[in-house]
């Protein structure tokens, strides 16, 4: 085995059996195949087979499965072994295994430091991470680990030194390493857990205008945690994105004030920038509380508003609501009305909307008709259309036909085709198909460290 090849295959999930299909093999009882492939360089098979062996108390065999991969020096394999050792109560072995990899930095150091901290060695973890604070991943781990120790103020000082007065980044590559706004957020985390909530709030208000990360606004979450609903309400009204308003609505819903949450979403929808997300949030809230018809009305109005029908994700949400509430036929009628207002290509819907129509037809019990309609669409010969048609065929129990439909496109994207072959019990054919598209091994082995230079 070669670490670069393993790394390339794992990152691209090509030329190998991907995790979802490994799970599918096990689900259908093909443990022998997973075990066999685990010994032939299939990393995702090896990882899952080792986990299963460990769960069954066969720890020595599990380590034997991982051993050839670990020997290559590839960090993900070493990490998997360390995680197994730790889960079996062998933390010291896990620490010694991971230690050499941590010297490289990046995600290996983050893992190692958190491992140390979990086993009472927080001081060592803080020392290691402090030296790498320019990496935001390591800085985040440092703040997490320092909690409950005597290191909070020392870490706070390191973060403060990385918040230049009056400076704001104008691009993702403005400040190398830990950016000022990220440092502010981490410092606010420390101040909050020290009980200095007002100071944490003041810090977060100094960040740039866009403060949401991964659909979460740290200030909104902090205000919610401390029951400062009035401030959260004011902040939600002024924030440029809808994450703060959504957090306010969630808090009100959690407290049983559903009508208050509805009002928040309706007010948020008055903003042109928030209208679509707020409308979807409102519809999902209504649906959660058994008010499906109202949810459909909200989404229907949004889709029918100027520009709403052009956003496929809004139409998708509406059609899902129709289907979930037993109104697939109404969904088809709505698509008809939407098409009447759109310019159709060759007399047909573009595929993204047509795909929604096909699923609604299937929900109405018209799956065979949906398949035949799909086969006459102008885009029927495209790969994405083939995947949709094959899924419909499989849903109708016509898996052999699903395989035939995907055959021409298998070299470019073999996973869907292989999935159907596995369903049919044609395991060897599926594995051969997946393994024949091996990527060219990269000469660069990613270590988990972040780039310090812009890509262009």
C-alpha positions, 0 to 999 in steps of 0.5 A, a space after each residue: 500500500 502507498 500513503 499517497 494512493 490511499 489519500 487520493 482515493 479516500 479524498 476523492 472516493 474514486 477507484 475504491 468502495 465508498 463508505 455508503 456502499 460499504 454500509 450497503 454491503 454490510 446491511 445486505 449481509 455481505 460481511 465476507 466481501 467487506 472483510 476480503 476487500 479490507 485486506 486488499 487495500 480498500 480503506 473504507 472496508 478496512 475501517 468499518 471491518 475493524 470497527 465491527 471486530 472491535 465491537 465484537 471484542 476481537 480487538 487483536 484482529 481489528 488491529 491486524 486489519 488496520 496494521 498494513 494501512 498504519 504502516 504506510 504512515 498515512 495519518 487517517 489510518 493511524 487516527 482510526 487505530 488511535 480512536 479504537 485504542 482509546 475506545 478500548 480503554 488503552 489511551 496511553 497506547 493511543 497517545 504514543 501512536 498519535 504523538 509523532 503525527 502531531 509534530 506535523 501540526 494541522 488536524 493531527 495535532 488537534 486530534 492529539 491535543 484533544 486526546 491528551 486533554 480527555 485523559 487529564 493532560 490538559 497542560 501538555 495539550 495547551 502548550 502544544 496548541 499555543 505554539 500553533 495558534 495561527 491555525 484557526 482549527 488549533 486555536 479553536 481546540 485550544 479555547 475548548 481545552 483551556 475551559 475549566 483549567 487555569 489557562 483561560 487568561 493566558 489563552 485570552 492574551 494570545 487571542 487579544 494579541 491577534 486582534 489589531 485595533 481598527 483593522 478589518 479584513 477585506 478578503 479571506 486572504 487579508 490576514 495570514 493564519 488566525 483572522 481578527 474576527 475569528 480571534 474575537 469570537 474565540 475570545 468571546 467564548 472565553 469571556 462567556 464561560 468566565 461569567 463576563 457575559 456583557 464583555 463577550 457581547 461587546 466583543 462580538 458586536 465589534 466584528 464585521 457586519 456578516 457574523 454568521 458561520 455555518 448558519 449560526 450566529 455566535 452573538 444570537 446563540 449567546 443571547 439566547 443561552 442567557 435569556 436576553 430575549 429583548 436584546 436578541 429580538 433587537 439584534 435579529 431585526 438589524 442583522 443582515 442575515 436571517 440566522 439571528 431571526 431564526 435563532 429567536 424563532 427557535 427559542 420562542 418555539 422551544 418555550 411553546 410560543 409558536 405564534 411568537 415564532 411565526 410572527 418572527 418569521 413573518 417579520 423577517 420575510 419583510 426584508 428582501 434579503 431574508 424573504 426566501 429563507 424566512 418563508 422556508 423557515 416559517 413553512 417548516 415551523 408550521 409543518 412541525 406543528 401539524 399545520 401542513 396546509 398553512 405551510 403549503 400556502 406560505 411556500 406557494 405564495 413564495 414560489 408564485 411571487 416575482 422571481 420565486 419560481 426561478 429558485 429551484 430549491 423553493 419549488 423543491 421545498 413546496 413539492 416536498 410539502 405537497 408530497 409529505 401531506 398527501 397532496 401530490 396531485 395538488 403539487 402537480 397542478 401547481 407545477 402546471 400553473 408555474 409552467 404556464 408562466 415560464 418559457 419552456 424548452 422544446 415544450 418541456 420543463 427544464 429537468 430540475 422541475 421535471 424531476 420534481 414532477 416525476 416524483 410527485 407522479 410516483 407519489 400519486 401511484 403513477 410511477 410507470 407513467 413517470 418513467 415513460 414521461 422521463 424517457 421522452 424528455 429532451 434531456 433524457 440522455 444526460 447523466 443526471 436524467 439517467 440517475 433519476 430514471 434509474 431511481 424511479 425504475 428501482 423504486 418500481 422494482 425494476 432494478 435490472 432496467 435501472 442498471 441498464 440505464 446507468 451503464 453508459 454513464 458508469 465510467 464517470 460516476 460508478 457509485 449509483 450503478 454499483 449501488 443497484 448491482 449490489 441490490 441485485 447481489 452482483 457484488 463482484 461486478 459492483 466492486 470491479 466497476 468501482 475499482 476500475 476508475 482509480 485516480 492518478 495518485 497525487 505527489 502531494 499528501 495532505 497533512 491537515 495543515 491549512 494553506 497560508 497563501 491565496 490560491 491565485 
